[in-house]
Amino acid sequence: MSAIGIARLLRVAAAIFFVAAGVNHFVNPDFYRKIVPPGFGSPAVVVAISGVAEIAGGIGLLIPQLRRWAAWGLIALLIAVFPANVYMAVTQRSIPDLHFSRRTLWLRLPLQGVFIVWVWYAGLRTDRIDSGAR
């Protein structure tokens, strides 16, 4: 498979991943509301906004005119939700019905960086590959 084919495959996979994750905010909102750190505002509003942002970002990755904006938006979102991931790891025992081990929650934190690189490649780097720029 060519670099362009791999880039497009990663872009479509990222779009599917983020749209599915965003939809899950509305299918399973209670889980997400429990992990919103105190002081971040209304958990229901935060969960709805982040869900819409993930859906919009995922769709935006597939639209060439919106791809760069979508990628930067998803990168900003991944950075913005990182405190919720830390909150889950630190307060795992105090969040009702959170059935992940402490180790899993701590190991999950570096994945945020992997997701950022994935979005960068899928939304920003692949534009350069598609256009032939290096």
N, C-alpha and C positions, 0 to 999 in steps of 0.2 A: 504494500500500500504506500502511496506517495505521501510526502509531507502534507500536501493539501488535503488528501483524504483523511489522514490521521487528525489533522486540525479540525476538519469539519465533523468528524466523528466525536471528538472531544467536546466540540461546541454543542452538538445536539444532545450528548449525554449530560452536559452541564445544564442545558435548558430543561431537560426532562427532570433532572434532580431537583432544581430549584422550584419549578412549577409544582412538582409533587410535594416538596417540603412546604411550600406556601399553602397549598390546598390542605395539607395536614393540620395547619394552624386553625382551620375552620372545622375540620372533621373531629379533631381531638384538642379543642382549645383548653380544656382543664389542665392537661399536662403542661402546656406552655405557660399558662397563667401561674402555675406553682413555682416556676423557675425564674420568674421576673424578680430581680433583686429589689428589696425595699428601697424606696426613694426614686424609682424610675417612673412613677406615675401609675395610672390605672392599668393593672395587668391586662384587662380586657382590651383596652385601647392599644397598648403596646403590642399585644399579640396580633390584633387585627392589622395594625399598620405594618408590622414585620411580615405577616403573611401576604398582604397585598404587594409589598415591595419585592418579596421573593418571586411571586407569580409574574409581576411586571418585568422584573429583571430577567427571569428565565425566558419569557416570550421575547423580550428585547434582544437577547443574544441571537435570535434567529432572524432578526430584521436588520439588514446591513446598515441602514441609515440610523438605527438606534443602538447598534451593537456596542460602540465605545461608551456611550452614556450608560447603557445597561451594565456593562462590565464595571465601570467605576462605581455605579450605584451598589452593585452586589458586593464589591470589595469594601465599600464604606459600611454596608450592612453587616458583613462578616466581622468587621472590627467593632461595630456598635453592639453586636450581640455577644461578644466575647465575655463581658462581665457576667452574663447569665450563665455561661459555661463554667466560669470560675466559681460563681455562687453555688452551682450544683455540686461542684467538687468539694467545696469547703463546708457546705451545710447539708450534705447528702442525707444525713440521719434525720434532719429536722423537716425534710420535705416529704409529706405523706405520699405513699404509693410510688416512691421512686425506687425502682427495683434494679438499680445498677450498682455494681461494686465500686467502692472508692477508687480502686486501681483503674477500673475502666473509665471513670469520670476524669481522672488525672491524665490518663493516656490519651483521652479524647482532645485535650487542650491543644497539643501540637497539630492536630488535624485541621484546625482553623487556618494555619499557615499553608497547609497543603491545598485547602479549598481556595485560598486567595491566589495561589500560584495557578491553580486550575482555571479560575475565572480570568486571570490575567492572560493566560495563554489562549483560552477559548474566545475571549472577547476582544483582546487588544493585540496580542502577538499574531493571531491568525489573520487579522485584517492585513497585516504586512505580508504574510505568506500568500494570501489570496491575490493580493495586488502585485506580487512578484518583487516587492521591496525587501531589502535585507537590513 
